[in-house]
């Protein structure tokens, strides 16, 4: 189950109020859910000039939830010869609830 970022009201749990001779009371409270940090990084790559920005490198991923999957590509900032910067591109995250987030 995924919850959105922000404050969530925590109410009484759905449980028996008497367990093993103890009376259990619940106090309402607020739980704050922060966004998870997802880090994507382009991996080092090199190629012979071919007039395209295509890279064969694999995007590094850190912080993805265990049951989620991510697909992404990386590309050069320009098709020109010379020292270039690699950028992460075409990111899609499939979360366990079957929702897809695409950038």
C-alpha positions as CSV (number, residue, x, y, z in Angstrom):
1,X,0.0,0.0,0.0
2,X,1.4,3.4,-0.9
3,X,0.5,6.6,0.9
4,X,1.0,10.1,-0.5
5,X,3.4,12.5,1.1
6,X,2.0,14.7,3.9
7,X,0.3,14.4,7.3
8,X,-2.0,11.4,7.9
9,X,-4.4,11.2,10.8
10,X,-3.8,8.1,12.9
11,X,-6.9,6.8,14.5
12,X,-7.7,3.7,16.6
13,X,-6.4,0.5,15.1
14,X,-8.9,-2.2,14.2
15,X,-8.0,-4.6,17.0
16,X,-9.4,-6.2,20.1
17,X,-9.4,-3.8,23.0
18,X,-8.7,-6.5,25.6
19,X,-5.7,-8.8,25.0
20,X,-4.2,-11.1,27.5
21,X,-5.9,-9.3,30.4
22,X,-4.8,-5.8,29.3
23,X,-7.2,-3.0,28.4
24,X,-5.6,-1.3,25.4
25,X,-6.4,2.4,24.8
26,X,-5.5,4.4,21.7
27,X,-4.6,8.0,21.5
28,X,-5.1,9.8,18.2
29,X,-2.0,11.3,16.6
30,X,-0.6,12.5,13.3
31,X,2.0,10.7,11.3
32,X,4.0,12.6,8.7
33,X,5.1,10.7,5.6
34,X,8.1,12.2,3.8
35,X,8.9,11.6,0.1
36,X,11.3,8.8,-0.6
37,X,14.5,9.9,-2.2
38,X,15.2,8.3,-5.6
39,X,18.6,8.9,-7.2
40,X,19.2,8.2,-10.9
41,X,22.7,8.5,-12.3
42,X,24.1,8.1,-15.8
43,X,27.0,5.6,-16.0
44,X,30.3,6.4,-17.7
45,X,30.2,5.6,-21.5
46,X,32.2,6.4,-24.6
47,X,31.6,5.8,-28.3
48,X,33.0,6.6,-31.7
49,X,31.2,9.5,-33.4
50,X,28.0,8.4,-35.1
51,X,26.0,11.6,-35.3
52,X,23.5,10.6,-32.6
53,X,23.1,11.2,-28.9
54,X,22.5,7.5,-28.1
55,X,24.4,5.9,-25.2
56,X,24.7,2.2,-24.5
57,X,25.3,2.8,-20.8
58,X,22.9,1.7,-18.0
59,X,21.3,4.2,-15.7
60,X,22.2,3.6,-12.0
61,X,19.3,3.6,-9.5
62,X,19.3,4.0,-5.7
63,X,16.3,4.3,-3.4
64,X,13.7,2.4,-5.4
65,X,11.2,0.5,-3.4
66,X,11.8,-3.3,-3.5
67,X,8.6,-4.2,-5.4
68,X,8.8,-1.4,-7.9
69,X,10.6,-1.4,-11.3
70,X,12.2,1.4,-13.2
71,X,13.2,1.8,-16.8
72,X,15.4,4.6,-18.1
73,X,17.8,5.5,-20.8
74,X,20.8,7.8,-20.9
75,X,21.9,10.0,-23.7
76,X,24.7,12.5,-24.6
77,X,23.8,16.2,-24.4
78,X,24.9,16.6,-28.0
79,X,25.7,14.6,-31.1
80,X,28.8,16.7,-31.7
81,X,32.3,15.1,-31.3
82,X,34.3,16.0,-28.2
83,X,33.8,15.9,-24.4
84,X,30.1,15.4,-23.7
85,X,27.8,15.2,-20.7
86,X,25.6,12.1,-20.2
87,X,22.0,12.7,-19.1
88,X,19.3,10.4,-17.7
89,X,16.3,10.4,-20.1
90,X,13.0,8.6,-20.6
91,X,12.3,7.5,-17.1
92,X,9.3,5.3,-16.2
93,X,8.5,3.8,-12.8
94,X,6.1,0.9,-12.4
95,X,5.0,0.8,-8.8
96,X,3.6,-2.3,-7.2
97,X,0.0,-1.0,-7.3
98,X,0.2,-1.2,-11.1
99,X,0.4,2.6,-11.5
100,X,3.0,3.9,-14.0
101,X,4.8,7.3,-13.5
102,X,6.5,8.6,-16.6
103,X,8.8,11.6,-17.1
